[in-house]
Amino acid sequence: MYTLENRHLFECAREDRVRCIKTRDLVLEFAELARSQGLLAFEVQGKELEPFQVKMLNFMVDGLECNYIRKYMEAAIIADGHTGLRLLEQYVFFEGMMSILEGTHPRVIEEQLNLIIGLDVIKYAKEMKKEQLEREFISAMDVHKLKVTIDRMAGKR
């Protein structure tokens, strides 16, 4: 489905591609669930999913053959006519779920999806998360220092 000829359909900004990490993480949750409890465990998931995702999960739980699922879902993705981020999100979900169906280990699935999303995007997201954690830590330290100062002032009165 993703080829050099149609790669322009998947193009979107790096900041937008970061959103695909949530889709990847959702797939990895399903991969761990399938590994520990089997595909039938997908039926009890109370997650908010898009119709495309629900259809894919239903096909998997119903035990349809991989080839049928692949052909049907690829046709559905094409028929939706999405481009950019929306198309990339669907493709990440689709490829990840197909890998689960084929019995691929969750760590391998993560690596595959990281390549689809882009290693530069994964690195960028990690840097952004690190910066956010540092800001939160500094903010927490500032609050702590303020409380200590207030406590000291209150004790001197």
C-alpha positions in Angstrom: 0.0 0.0 0.0 2.8 2.5 0.9 5.1 2.7 -2.1 7.6 5.2 -3.4 5.0 6.2 -6.0 2.3 7.2 -3.5 4.4 8.3 -0.5 3.4 11.9 -1.1 -0.1 10.9 0.1 1.3 10.2 3.5 3.3 13.4 3.9 2.6 15.6 6.9 4.5 17.8 9.3 6.7 16.2 11.9 4.6 17.7 14.7 1.5 16.1 13.1 3.3 12.7 12.8 3.9 12.7 16.5 0.1 12.1 16.9 0.7 8.7 15.2 2.6 7.7 18.3 -0.7 7.4 20.1 -2.0 5.1 17.4 1.2 3.1 17.6 0.7 2.8 21.4 -2.8 1.7 20.9 -1.7 -1.1 18.6 1.0 -2.1 21.1 -1.7 -2.4 23.8 -3.6 -4.7 21.5 -0.4 -6.6 20.8 0.3 -7.3 24.5 -3.4 -8.2 25.0 -3.3 -10.6 22.1 -0.1 -12.1 23.4 -1.4 -12.7 26.9 -5.2 -13.4 26.3 -5.7 -14.0 22.6 -7.6 -12.2 19.9 -11.0 -12.8 21.6 -9.9 -10.4 24.3 -10.3 -7.6 21.8 -14.1 -7.9 22.1 -14.1 -6.6 25.7 -12.1 -3.5 25.0 -13.9 -0.4 26.1 -11.7 2.0 24.2 -13.1 4.7 22.0 -12.2 3.5 18.5 -13.0 4.8 15.0 -15.3 2.8 12.7 -12.2 1.8 10.7 -10.5 0.4 13.8 -13.6 -1.4 15.0 -14.1 -3.1 11.6 -10.5 -4.3 11.7 -10.8 -5.7 15.2 -14.1 -7.4 14.3 -12.5 -9.1 11.3 -9.7 -10.3 13.5 -12.0 -11.6 16.3 -14.2 -13.3 13.7 -11.2 -15.2 12.5 -11.2 -14.1 8.9 -8.2 -14.9 6.8 -5.2 -12.5 6.7 -5.5 -12.1 2.9 -9.1 -11.2 3.1 -8.6 -8.7 5.9 -5.6 -7.1 4.1 -7.5 -6.7 0.8 -10.7 -5.4 2.4 -9.0 -2.9 4.7 -6.6 -1.6 2.1 -9.6 -1.0 -0.2 -11.4 0.7 2.7 -8.3 3.0 3.4 -8.2 3.9 -0.3 -11.9 4.5 -0.5 -11.8 6.9 2.4 -9.7 9.2 0.3 -7.7 10.6 3.2 -4.2 12.0 2.8 -1.5 13.2 5.1 -1.9 12.6 8.8 -5.3 10.9 8.6 -4.0 8.4 6.1 -0.8 7.8 8.0 -2.8 7.1 11.2 -5.0 4.5 9.5 -2.0 2.9 7.9 -0.1 2.7 11.2 -3.1 1.0 12.8 -3.7 -1.3 9.9 -0.1 -2.5 9.6 0.3 -2.9 13.3 -2.9 -5.0 13.6 -1.9 -7.1 10.6 1.4 -7.8 12.3 -0.5 -8.9 15.5 -2.6 -11.2 13.3 0.6 -12.7 11.8 2.0 -13.4 15.3 4.7 -10.8 15.3 6.3 -10.0 18.7 5.2 -6.6 20.2 8.8 -5.3 20.2 9.1 -6.0 16.5 5.8 -4.4 15.8 7.0 -1.3 17.7 10.1 -1.2 15.6 8.1 -1.6 12.4 5.6 1.2 13.3 8.5 3.5 14.4 9.9 3.1 10.9 6.6 4.0 9.3 6.1 7.0 11.6 9.7 8.0 11.1 12.7 7.6 13.5 13.2 11.4 13.4 9.7 11.8 14.7 10.2 9.3 17.5 13.4 11.1 18.5 11.6 14.4 18.4 8.8 13.1 20.6 11.2 11.8 23.1 13.0 15.1 23.3 9.7 16.9 23.7 8.6 14.6 26.5 12.0 15.0 28.2 11.7 18.8 28.0 8.1 18.6 29.4 9.2 16.4 32.3 12.1 18.8 33.0 9.7 21.8 33.0 7.3 19.9 35.3 10.2 19.0 37.6 11.5 22.5 37.8 7.9 23.8 38.4 7.5 21.2 41.2 10.8 22.3 42.7 9.7 26.0 42.5 6.5 25.1 44.3 8.4 23.2 47.0 10.9 26.1 47.4 7.9 28.5 47.7 6.3 26.3 50.4 9.5 26.1 52.4 9.9 29.9 52.2 6.3 30.4 53.3 6.8 27.9 56.2 10.0 29.7 57.2 8.2 33.1 57.1 5.3 31.7 59.1 7.7 30.3 61.7 9.5 33.6 62.2 6.3 35.5 62.9 
